[in-house]
């Protein structure tokens, strides 16, 4: 397919209604697509016992207010996405990060962990081990996860 034909077709693909744009959601145009992906990733449940929470960068050089710059990373410019993955890399849940939000219910790391482990039923928490780096590690987070009977290990 010629490049110009592809661009012509791509111009008319929309995943959300532009007349109902939510100004507070920077990822509004992709939100429906994200929800479909999350549903498909979690379709069969979380079937690995060892899980990891970390960030992932998706390379992007265009103009967008959610674009981040992270010095010292292999992909320095793009979108930051928080991910819940298995020990062999299977993605169960993800959450794009677009900067500060108005709702502040504890540290960002704790909010990310709580959002990502929502795909795991609470009755299965004792069957999983969660690993994360020092960004997510805090005494309060580990106590909260311990009270939920989920095993967790974080670097300091």
C-alpha positions in Angstrom: 0.0 0.0 0.0 1.4 3.4 -0.9 2.3 5.7 2.0 -0.1 8.5 0.9 -3.0 6.0 0.7 -2.2 4.7 4.2 -2.2 8.3 5.5 -5.5 9.0 3.8 -7.1 6.0 5.4 -5.6 6.7 8.8 -6.9 10.2 8.8 -10.5 8.9 9.1 -9.9 6.2 11.8 -11.3 7.4 15.2 -11.7 5.4 18.3 -13.8 7.9 20.2 -16.4 10.6 19.4 -14.5 13.9 19.0 -17.7 15.9 19.8 -17.7 14.4 23.4 -14.1 15.0 24.3 -13.4 15.0 28.1 -10.9 17.8 28.6 -9.6 16.3 31.9 -8.6 13.0 30.3 -5.4 13.4 28.2 -5.8 9.9 26.7 -9.5 10.3 25.8 -9.1 9.4 22.2 -7.5 6.1 23.1 -9.4 5.3 26.3 -11.9 3.0 24.5 -9.0 1.1 22.9 -7.2 0.8 26.2 -10.3 -0.6 27.8 -10.7 -3.2 25.0 -7.0 -4.2 25.4 -7.3 -4.5 29.2 -10.4 -6.7 28.8 -8.6 -9.0 26.4 -5.4 -9.2 28.5 -7.4 -10.2 31.5 -9.8 -12.5 29.7 -8.5 -15.7 31.2 -7.5 -14.3 34.6 -4.1 -14.0 36.2 -2.6 -17.4 35.8 1.0 -16.8 36.9 1.9 -16.7 40.5 5.0 -14.3 40.2 4.0 -10.8 39.1 6.0 -7.7 38.5 5.0 -4.0 38.5 7.2 -1.6 36.6 7.1 1.2 34.0 7.4 0.9 30.2 8.1 3.6 27.7 6.5 3.7 24.3 8.6 5.8 21.9 6.8 8.9 20.6 8.4 12.1 19.3 5.2 13.9 18.3 3.4 16.7 20.2 1.2 15.6 23.1 0.9 16.8 26.6 1.3 13.3 28.1 4.7 12.8 26.5 7.5 12.3 29.0 11.3 12.6 29.0 13.2 10.1 31.2 16.9 10.6 31.4 19.0 7.4 31.6 16.4 5.1 30.0 16.9 3.3 26.7 13.7 5.0 25.3 14.0 8.5 26.6 11.0 10.2 25.0 7.5 8.9 24.8 4.5 7.7 26.8 5.1 6.2 30.2 2.9 3.2 31.0 2.6 1.3 34.3 2.4 -2.4 33.7 1.5 -5.6 35.7 3.3 -8.5 34.0 4.1 -12.1 34.7 7.7 -13.3 35.3 7.9 -14.3 31.6 6.5 -11.0 30.3 2.8 -11.6 29.8 0.9 -8.3 30.3 -2.1 -8.5 32.5 -2.9 -4.9 33.2 -1.6 -1.5 32.3 -2.2 2.2 33.0 -0.9 5.1 31.0 0.6 7.9 33.0 -0.1 11.5 31.9 1.2 13.5 34.8 -0.2 14.9 38.0 -3.9 14.4 38.7 -6.2 16.2 41.1 -7.1 13.1 43.2 -4.4 12.4 45.7 -5.1 9.4 47.9 -1.6 8.5 49.0 1.7 8.2 47.2 1.7 7.6 43.4 3.4 4.2 43.7 0.7 2.9 46.1 -2.1 4.2 43.8 -0.5 2.5 40.8 -0.2 -0.8 42.6 -3.8 -0.7 43.8 -5.0 0.1 40.3 -3.0 -2.6 38.6 -3.9 -5.4 41.0 -7.6 -4.8 40.6 -7.6 -7.5 37.9 -6.8 -10.1 40.6 -9.7 -11.3 42.7 -9.1 -10.7 46.4 -9.6 -14.4 47.2 -6.5 -15.2 45.0 -4.2 -12.6 46.6 -2.4 -15.3 48.8 -1.5 -17.3 45.6 0.5 -14.4 44.1 3.9 -12.9 44.7 4.4 -9.3 43.7 7.8 -7.7 42.8 8.5 -4.1 42.2 11.4 -1.5 42.4 12.2 1.2 44.8 9.7 3.7 43.2 6.8 1.6 44.5 8.4 0.4 47.7 7.2 2.0 51.0 6.4 0.7 54.4 2.8 1.7 54.1 2.4 -0.1 50.7 4.0 -3.3 52.0 1.8 -3.2 55.2 -1.3 -2.7 53.0 -0.4 -5.5 50.7 0.4 -7.7 53.8 -3.1 -7.0 55.3 -4.6 -8.1 52.0 -2.6 -11.3 52.3 -0.5 -10.6 49.1 3.2 -11.4 49.3 5.3 -8.5 48.0 9.0 -7.8 47.6 10.4 -4.3 46.8 13.9 -3.0 46.4 15.1 -0.3 48.7 
